[in-house]
Amino acid sequence: MISLSVVDQLNVPDDVKGIISLVVRENIELKEQLKEGDDRLITTAEAKEILLCKHKKFWDMAANYDDFPKVIKFGRNYYRLGDVKAFRDKHIKGINGEAK
């Protein structure tokens, strides 16, 4: 990824440097927000939606896969969004024969 120090070294007019710097700052900010979003807690219903499964399949996966996302209890079951996405991506790759 391009950094602000690299933008300063570009051989372009100052107004172009300003625009590029603005875009780079926005990109950095959005990446931080996305990273924070992966730590967000989601409900069981949202997790089922992300995993594209219904109730029975969800609990079967929870019982049968050691790497299934760990439950966080606050009166109800919650899961970290990043953990659910990682589990989904790993198992989709496994189904498609990409993971070895």
C-alpha positions in Angstrom: 0.0 0.0 0.0 1.2 3.5 -0.8 2.1 5.6 2.2 1.9 9.4 2.8 5.8 9.6 2.7 5.8 8.1 -0.8 3.2 10.6 -2.0 5.5 13.5 -0.9 8.2 12.0 -3.1 6.1 11.8 -6.3 7.1 14.1 -9.1 3.6 15.5 -9.7 2.0 19.0 -9.0 1.1 19.9 -5.4 -2.6 19.8 -6.1 -2.3 16.2 -7.4 -0.2 15.3 -4.3 -3.0 16.8 -2.1 -5.7 14.7 -3.8 -3.6 11.5 -3.6 -2.8 12.2 0.1 -6.5 12.6 0.8 -7.3 9.3 -0.9 -4.5 7.5 1.0 -5.7 8.9 4.4 -9.3 7.8 3.6 -8.0 4.3 2.6 -6.1 4.0 5.9 -9.1 5.1 7.9 -11.4 2.7 6.1 -9.0 -0.2 6.6 -9.0 0.6 10.4 -12.8 0.7 10.5 -12.9 -2.6 8.6 -10.5 -4.2 11.1 -12.5 -2.9 14.0 -15.7 -4.4 12.4 -14.2 -7.9 12.5 -14.1 -7.6 16.3 -17.8 -6.7 16.4 -20.0 -9.3 18.1 -22.8 -10.7 16.1 -25.9 -12.8 17.1 -26.4 -16.4 16.3 -28.9 -15.4 13.6 -26.3 -13.2 11.9 -23.7 -15.9 12.1 -26.1 -18.4 10.5 -26.7 -15.8 7.8 -23.0 -15.4 7.1 -22.5 -19.2 7.1 -25.5 -19.6 4.8 -27.1 -22.3 7.0 -30.2 -23.0 9.0 -30.5 -23.8 12.7 -29.8 -27.6 12.6 -26.8 -27.3 10.3 -25.3 -24.5 12.4 -25.4 -26.5 15.6 -24.1 -29.6 13.8 -21.1 -27.6 12.7 -20.6 -26.2 16.2 -20.6 -29.7 17.6 -18.5 -31.3 14.9 -15.8 -28.8 14.0 -13.0 -28.0 16.5 -12.2 -24.7 14.8 -15.8 -23.5 14.9 -15.9 -19.9 16.3 -16.1 -19.8 20.1 -19.3 -18.6 21.6 -19.3 -15.4 23.7 -22.2 -15.4 26.2 -23.9 -12.2 27.3 -27.3 -13.7 28.2 -27.4 -14.9 24.6 -24.8 -16.4 22.3 -22.6 -14.0 20.3 -19.7 -14.6 17.9 -16.9 -12.4 16.7 -17.6 -11.4 13.1 -13.9 -12.0 12.0 -14.0 -15.6 13.5 -17.2 -16.5 11.6 -15.8 -15.1 8.3 -12.5 -17.0 8.8 -14.4 -20.2 9.5 -16.6 -19.7 6.5 -13.7 -18.9 4.1 -11.7 -21.9 5.4 -14.5 -24.4 4.9 -15.6 -23.0 1.5 -12.1 -23.4 0.3 -12.1 -26.9 1.7 -15.3 -27.8 -0.1 -13.9 -26.3 -3.4 -10.8 -28.4 -3.0 -8.5 -25.3 -2.6 -7.3 -26.1 0.9 -4.8 -28.8 1.5 
